[in-house]
Amino acid sequence: MTQQYDGLTIRPGDHGYDETRRVFNGMIDRRPERILRPSNADEVAAAVRWAVEAGSPLSVYGGGHGVTGSAVVDGGVCLDLRALDGIEVRPDERLARVGGGATWGPVDAATQEFGLAVTGGRVTTTGVAGLTLGSGSGWLERCCGLTCDSLVSMQVVTADGRIVTASAEENPDLFWALRGGGGNFGVVTEFTFGLHEVGPLVLGGMLLYPGFLTRDLIKFWRDLVQDAPDALGSGVALITAPPAEFVPEPARGQPAAGVIVCWAGDIDEGQRFLAPLRDFGPPAVDLVQPMPYTAVQQLIDEPNPAGMHNYWSGDFLAELPDEAVDRLVAQAQPAPSPLTQIILLQGGGAVSRVGEDETAFGQRQAPYNLHYLGMWPPDHAEDQRNIAFIRDLAAAMKPWTTGNAYLNFIGEEGLGRVEAAFGPEKFARLQAIKDVWDPTNVFRHNQNIPPSRETVAAGAGAGTVG
Ligand SMILES: Cc1cc2nc3c(=O)[nH]c(=O)nc-3n(C[C@H](O)[C@H](O)[C@H](O)COP(=O)(O)OP(=O)(O)OC[C@H]3O[C@@H](n4cnc5c(N)ncnc54)[C@H](O)[C@@H]3O)c2cc1C
């Protein structure tokens, strides 16, 4: 072995091995042969060169929230970036430099110190890296764009172990591909984001309605938010009311619907805009109030604990007629597990004003984004029932989808779904970029875009190869 990696290495049997290989999804139980924990970009580069020379399968661990568990690989090398969690905010330049292993909670906190933010994930423990590379959807997306839309540059370790910059000026093809193309093109050791003025107080929270109102509520919400200003980020969550103190006792454990809102504009204007929702029903629980943006970002942390079994899928909707709402509710409630959440989000706003071809991520005109998040306590006996529920639900909603997928939210659904995320032309462009930056598919443990040669060899998607 000529390549030298001098950073921290954790092997089976070492103290902390089991804790370190754990990911968010408790269904994943993979045992890497080595976990390499570099602490800077040079060590990351050395680790990549080492793994390539050793011929080891390589996975990249950002925040470990990918539902497929692609952050860890059986018998291979897990490149664990969690020590690269530095955050530097430059308020004068409205920039934040964020390490490739950081999570959203600390980024939100550090930027909000200066009344600034970048669209972040809706759960604070999610990794910045995987989320951003998959485009990044959050409550601020209608006013600030997707997370990847705020990227100014990235420091990237390539498959051959070089450290390069990806920006509009330097390696623009790589910069384009990394904004939505996932972890296929290199290891990002640092992101530089442009920041937006947000809060620190926003109007946020949740209105919770009993399940028998879900159908009417979704239709009411759909009509109300259709012309909403960009300040409003909102969605409807079909859930089971938790056994929490704020929920009236008879509603606990029953199907329910929550409208979650984040109004990042004038608070009084937001109150006026949301008043009809408060009159509708009225809600059993009204938690909407002025609150710090960082508090909104923590709203759904509790119902998303690590270690549960998870099976997820997702689709963009092209339209949401009454018939689709009726089908959704009939199929989704009650769910087999009280932890399952079906989340319908409004699109549009700043997301839709970025050109479809400006970034690898497309889907910018889709009016709704629907997440099917199956989650249940860690008991394999429950797996099949819960997985079947999500698959049946996703199948039932197909007539209203755009036909494209959202890679941040789907499980292992095959190459066809990865191709469908981009459409044939963009997929071919991504493959051409993959051919340049990772021709031997070193970065394959992800929602993989294989190099064109591999696709041809496998006989899949051959018609799309550029
Ligand atoms: C509780 C929860 C809430 C979520 N909320 C949102 C949300 O609000 N919005 C949204 O858009 N998505 C959301 N997601 C989905 C999330 O964006 C994806 O699962 C994403 O992949 C997670 O990133 P991670 O770094 O934590 O993942 P990991 O599991 O660590 O990584 C997933 C893949 O990303 C790649 N990767 C990770 N780090 C790097 C890096 N530094 N360089 C190169 N490639 C890398 C690798 O290919 C890796 O296999 C959520 C997921 C969970 C579990």
The ligand as a Gaussian input file, in Angstrom:
#p B3LYP/6-31G(d) Opt

LIG

0 1
 C      -35.397000      13.217000       9.639000
 C      -35.091000      13.644000       8.232000
 C      -35.506000      14.889000       7.792000
 C      -35.234000      15.314000       6.490000
 N      -35.651000      16.548000       6.083000
 C      -35.337000      16.989000       4.846000
 C      -35.718000      18.274000       4.423000
 O      -36.344000      19.036000       5.144000
 N      -35.367000      18.666000       3.168000
 C      -34.671000      17.850000       2.313000
 O      -34.376000      18.261000       1.187000
 N      -34.319000      16.612000       2.701000
 C      -34.629000      16.168000       3.930000
 N      -34.264000      14.911000       4.317000
 C      -33.606000      14.046000       3.340000
 C      -32.113000      14.338000       3.341000
 O      -31.846000      15.530000       2.654000
 C      -31.335000      13.235000       2.655000
 O      -31.584000      12.037000       3.302000
 C      -29.846000      13.536000       2.664000
 O      -29.164000      12.574000       1.909000
 C      -29.303000      13.533000       4.065000
 O      -28.021000      14.059000       4.090000
 P      -26.949000      13.465000       5.119000
 O      -25.651000      14.158000       4.853000
 O      -27.499000      13.483000       6.489000
 O      -26.941000      11.970000       4.606000
 P      -25.883000      10.787000       4.555000
 O      -26.681000       9.578000       4.812000
 O      -24.672000      11.029000       5.379000
 O      -25.455000      10.837000       3.053000
 C      -26.300000      10.464000       2.005000
 C      -25.493000      10.479000       0.737000
 O      -25.116000      11.821000       0.457000
 C      -23.792000      11.855000      -0.051000
 N      -22.959000      12.681000       0.822000
 C      -23.103000      12.936000       2.143000
 N      -22.167000      13.802000       2.536000
 C      -21.424000      14.103000       1.448000
 C      -20.327000      14.967000       1.196000
 N      -19.804000      15.753000       2.156000
 N      -19.806000      15.015000      -0.054000
 C      -20.322000      14.255000      -1.043000
 N      -21.371000      13.435000      -0.867000
 C      -21.909000      13.376000       0.362000
 C      -23.309000      10.441000      -0.127000
 O      -23.541000       9.959000      -1.440000
 C      -24.190000       9.716000       0.835000
 O      -24.389000       8.374000       0.477000
 C      -34.519000      14.460000       5.611000
 C      -34.094000      13.206000       6.045000
 C      -34.368000      12.808000       7.346000
 C      -33.950000      11.449000       7.805000

